[in-house]
Amino acid sequence: MSGHGPATPLMARKATALKGEAHVPGDKSISHRSLILGALSVGETRIRGLLEGDDVLATADAMRAFGAEVSRSDDGEWSVHGVGTGGFTEPEDVIDCGNAGTGVRLIMGAMATTAITATFTGDASLRSRPMARITDPLAGFGTQAIGRAKGRLPMTVIGARDPIPVSYTLPVPSAQVKSAVLLAGLNAPGQTSVIEPEATRDHTERMLRGFGAELSVEDTKDGRVVILNGQPELKPQSIDVPRDPSSAAFPVCAALIVEGSDVLVPNIGLNPTRAGLFETLRDMGANLTYENLREESGEPVADLRARFSPDMQGIDVPPERAASMIDEYPVLSVVAANAKGTTMMRGVKELRVKESDRIDAMAVGLRANGIAVEDGEDWWSVVGDGPGSIKGGQQVKTHLDHRIAMSFLCLGMASTDGVTIDDASPIATSFPVFRTLMEQLGASFRAVNG
């Protein structure tokens, strides 16, 4: 899985109206956590709606390697027979996490306080990403990590034989780091706490409670404090995974910028720590409505209806909203290019250490297609001239990044001459049915000879 096959260039032509229902895959964040917490429980956890993209399948394989029984039935339901907190066995081979940054970081946390050793690797993109942000706090438990320069994969993690609980303050907002520390705290005695000055997505806290862990959250002058009592016996669950708001972002944003579009995206998770993009789009004047608001598996859910919105205006996106929409800034920049005026995005330094440097990747590709972009270390701005103003016609580099790839395909749908990406294959990591789903709505793609 860590290899990468031949590139598959793909062109998105200018689209006519996008119409219909877009049934996007299950939430990736919740899918990863369902598998991991199911593996740390005693008994059988059943999961419906699991995202079956490459990233999540890599996590399923990893849980098997650590001793859990993980299987899929013919009707698409997944079963995880867990080994209990601290019950992971030592893998016989290297754990290959492919492109899954969330997966590898959460798995490192989950095994960090068990006296076993595991070696992790991934594809070229994942091997370039920093892991010290995870291994540094895990060292507080007594865990050791040996990797390449700058804390990169491949990396061997030696679990703490006699773990001690930690209290850790996040230096930058990161749900991955918070979650890794909490998962490590499961097999440490006493209380492990994480202080986050700025709230990040809280799927881990919600799911830990659902699995029976004792966990409390307090708002203090120093920020949000999450306290976990260690060494619980987690109870297996039956989980319905909401559909992924990060995947929903693409058909939603495409509908807003393609003339005549009207798209319904059902069953989307609207966790407040994940819904920043939709708030931002509505602030810009998008015709985006929530229908059938409800709660499923402890998460708020709604059907989203997105219609072509020719009067959207550029705005200053509140920096404090960044943590709730960090993965959606690339496609937001595409919407900004089709709005009127300047959209300013600040407090987004985290984008520089994702699957790619997403600020640079989007800035270069947008400029190549005639769009004015300025950027700094933790900010960028996009100037739009309204619908129909983008000529396009260029090929852009995706840097093996699925969200960069899908964002530029959405740009192509609203560009006079379309846009070509150098490689569509990374899209399978999170949204394997992207092309089929968008074509059913009315998008037009064409394979390009490399």
N, C-alpha and C positions, 0 to 999 in steps of 0.2 A: 504493500500500500504506500510505502514511502517513495516509490518511484513515480515518475510522471511520464506518460506516454506521449505520442505525437500530438502537437498542438492542433486544435480544430477551430480555425478562424470562422467567424459567423457574422453575417451582416443583418442588421435590423433595418428594414425599409420604412419609409414614411407610412404610417398606418392610417386607415380610415377609422371610423368610430369603433371603440372597444365596447362590447356589450355582452352581458350575461353574468353568470355566477362564477367566482374564482375560488375553488376549494383548495386552499393552500395547505401545505403539510403541517404536521404537529409542531408545537413549540420546541425548538432545539434545546434551549436552556433547561426546560422541564424534562425533556426526554433524557438528556444526560443524567440529571439528578435522580430520575425515577429508576434508572438502571443501577446507579451506584448505591442509592439507599436501599433498593430492593436486595442488592447483594450483601448489604450489611445488616439485613434483618434476619430473623429466624422464622422460616416458613416461606410460603409462596406469595409473591407479589404479582398481580396481573395488571397489564398496562394496555390500554386501548388508545389508538391514535398516535402511537410513537412515530416520530419522524424517522423514516428509513433512508436517510441520506448517509453518505460515506462517513461523516464525522461521528454520528451516533452509532453506526454499525461498528466503528472502531472501538467505541466505549463498550459495546456489548461483547466484542471479542476479548477486550481487556478483562472484563468481569469473569468471563470463562477462564481466562488464564490465571486469575487469582482464586479459583476454586468454586465459583458460583455456577449453578446450572441455568443457562439462558436459552430459551427456545421461542420459536414463532409458530403459531398455529396457522392452518390454511385460511382462516378468516381474518388474519392480520393481527390477532391479539398476541401479546408477548407474555411470557411467564419467566419469572426470576425466582429460583429457589436459593435463598440467601444462606450465608455461612455465619452470620452474627457479627456483632461489633468485635473487632480484633481477631476475626476468624479467617482472614485472608491467608492463603498458602502461597509459598514462594513460586513465582512463575518459572517454567522450564526454559523459556526463551525470551528474547527481547520483546517488549511491548511496543508495537508500531501504532502510533495514534494518527497516522496520515496527516491531515491538515487541521486536526481538532485541537485548537488552543485551549478551549474550555475543557475538553475531555482530559487532556494530559495534565493540566494544572489541578483539576478536581481529583483525579485519580492519585496523583502524587500526595495530595492531602489525605485521602482516604486510607492510604497504606503507610503513611509516615510514622504512625505510632504503633505499628505492629513490627515485631522483630524479624523482618524478612528483608530481602534485598531484591530490587527490580531495576532493570535498565530500560530506558525509554528512548524512542527515536520517532521520526516522522518524515514528512516529505520536505523538499527543499525550503519551502516557505516556513514550515514549523521549525525546522532546524535553525533558522535565522532569528527566531523570536526569543526574547529574554525570559529566562526562567528564574533568575535570581530573586525577582519580586515574590516568587513563591518559596524558593528554598531558604531565603533569609529568615522569614518568620517561622518556617518549619524547624529551623535549627534550634529555636527556643525550646522545642519539645525534646531535643536531644537527637534529632534526625541529622544524618549526614548526606551530602550530595556532592558528587564528583562529575563534572561535565567539561565541555569545551570552554575555550576562552569566552569571557563575557557571559558566562552562565548559560551556554547554549547546548542543545541536544546534539548528539546522544549524551545521555546523562544517567548515571547510576545513583539510585536513592537507597540509603541504608536506614531502615526503620529504627526508631528508638526502642531499645530493649526495656528501659525503665522510664517511660515518658513522664514529663511533668507538665502541668497546665501552664498556659501563657496568657498574658494580657497584651494585646497587640493593637497599636494605633495605625491605621492605614495612612501611608504618606501621600497617596493619591487615590481618588475614588476607583475602586475595582471590586466588582462582585466576585470575580474569579479568586482574588487573593482572600477576600473575606470568607468565601465558601471553603477554600482549601484549609484555612485555619480552623474553621468550625468542624469540618470533617475530620481533621486530625484530632481535635479535642474530644471527639466521640470516644476514643480509646485511651484518653488520659484521665487520671483521677482528679477529683475536685472540679473547679470551675474554670473554663476557658472563656475569655472575653475578647471581643473585637470592638474597637472604637472607630467609627467612621465619621469624620467631620462633615462629610456630605453623603446623604443617603444614596445607596445603589440598589439595584434590583434585589428583591427579597424572596426569591423563589426558594432558596435554601432554607431560610428561617421557616417559611410556611410549611415546607415539606418535612422538615425535621419534626415540627410539632405534630404533623399528620401521622408520622411514623412512631410517635410516642415519646420523643425526647423532651426533656424539661428545658425549656428555653424561654428567656424573657428579653424584652426590648425596652430600653429606657431612653428618653430624650433628655439630654443634659446640656449644660453650657459648653461642654467639649464636643458635643455631637451626639450621634445615635450610638448607644452602647448595647451590644448583643451579648448576652451571658448564657452559656451552655453548661449544664451539669453533665459531667463525663460519665462514661461507662453505663449507658442505659441499655436495656434490651429492646431494640427496635422491633415494632410489630409490623408484619407485612400488610400491604394495602392493595386496594383496587383503585386504579388511577385512570381517569379520562384526561388525556393530554389536550389542553386547548390548542387551537391553531396559532401558528407563530406570527406575532405582530411584525417581526423583522422580515419575514417572507411576505406578509400581507402588504408591506410597504411598497413592493414593486408593482403589483397590479393597481393598487390605490393611486400611486403617484403617476403611473402611466395614464390612468383614466383622467386624472386632473389636467393633463397637458395635451391629450389627443382630442381634437375637436369632435363634438358629438357623442362623447363616451358616457356610459352609464353602467357601472359595474358594482355588483353586490359581492362582498367578501364575507361569508358567514363564519360564525363561531370563533371570533378573534379574541385572544386574551388581552384584557385592558388593565392589567396590573399597573397601578399608578407609577411604579418604578420602571415601566417599560413603554408607557404611552406618550412620551414626550413628542415624538414625531407628529402624532395626530393632533395634539394641542397646537403645535407650531404651524401645521398646515391650516388649521382653522383660523389661527391668528393672521395668517397671510391672506385670508379671504377664500379659502378652498370650500367648495360645495361638498362637504364631507359630513355625513350624519351617522349617528349611532342608532340602531334599531334593535329591539328585543333584548334590552339590557337584562342580565341575569348573572348567577354565580354557579360555577361548575368546579368541583374538586377544590374548593377553597379559593378559586381565582375568579375575578370579575370578567365577564365575557359579553360580547355584543356582536351583531352583524353590522359591518361597515358598508355604507353606500357612498361611492365616489362618482361625481359627475364632472364633466369638463368645466373648468373654472377659468375663463378668460380674463378675469379682473383681479387676479392675485397680485399682491404687492410685496416687494422685498421688505424684510423686517430685521431688527436686531434680535437674534435668538437669545433668550436669557441664558447666561453661562451656567446658572445653577440647574438648568434643564439637561445639561450635557450627559450626565450619567444615565438618564432615563431614555436616551436615544442615540447613544454613542455609535451603534452600528448603522444607524440610518442617515448619518450626515452625507455619505456619498450620494444616495438617491435624492436627499433633500437638495443638494447642490444642483441636480438636474432640474428639479422643480423651480429652483431659484433662477436658473437660466431662462426659464419660460415665463417667469413673473416680470413685473415692471419695477425697476429700481434695484437697489443694492440689498442683498441679504448678508448680514454679518454673523459669523459663527465664532464664538470665543470659548476659551476653556476646553479646547479639544485636543490637547497634547497627546492624549491616549491614542488618537488616530495614527500617530506616527509609529506605533509599535504593534499594530494589528497584523493581519496576514501579509500586508504590505504597508508602506508609508502611504496611508490613504489620502492624506492631504496632498502630497506631492503627485500621487498617481492621478487623482481627479483633476488637480490644477493643470497638469501637463495635457491631459486628454481634452479637457474643456477648452483650453487655449487653442489647441490644434484645430478645434471645430469652431473657432471664431468667437469664443465667449471670454469676456474680460474677468480675470481672476487675480486677486492679490492674496498672498499668504505669508504667515510668520510662524514662529515655532509652535504656538498654541492657538492660532486663529487663522481664519481665511474668510474671504468675501467673494461673492459672485454677483455680477451685474447682469440683469436680464432686460430684454427689450420687448417682452410680451410674447404671446403666442405667434407662431409662424415666423419668428425672427431668426431661427437657427438654420444655416445652410447645411452644416455637417459635411459628409462626404469623405471623412478621414478614417484611417485605421488607428486604433489606440491599443496600448499595452495594458494588460490586466494584472501582470505581476503575480500570476497564479492565485488571484484573490477573487473569490466568488462574488462578493458584493460589488467590487469594481466592475466585473464583467456584466452583471445584471443591470447596474446603474447606466452604463453606456449603451446597453441595448435599449433601455427605456428612452434615453436621449435620442437614439436613432429613430424611434417610433414617431417622434415629434420634430424631426429634422427633414428639410426639403430633399436632401440627397442621401439620407440614411447615415448610419455609423457602423463601422466594422470593428469587432474586437479580435485580438490576435489569438485568443484561445478561450473557447467556451467550456472546456472540460471541467474546470474547477467548480462550476455551478452545481455539479452533482454532490458536492460536500454538504450543502444545506438545502437545496431546492431541486431535486432530481427531475421533477415534472415541470420545471419552469417553462421550457419551450412549448411543450404540449399545451399547458394551461393558457399561456398567452396567445398561442395560435387559435385556440378555441374561442377566445374573446375577440379575435380579429387581427392580431398582430401578424406581420409577414417577415419571415426570416429566410436567409439564403446562405447555404454553406459556401465558403470561399476557398478556392484552391490555395494552399499555403505557398 
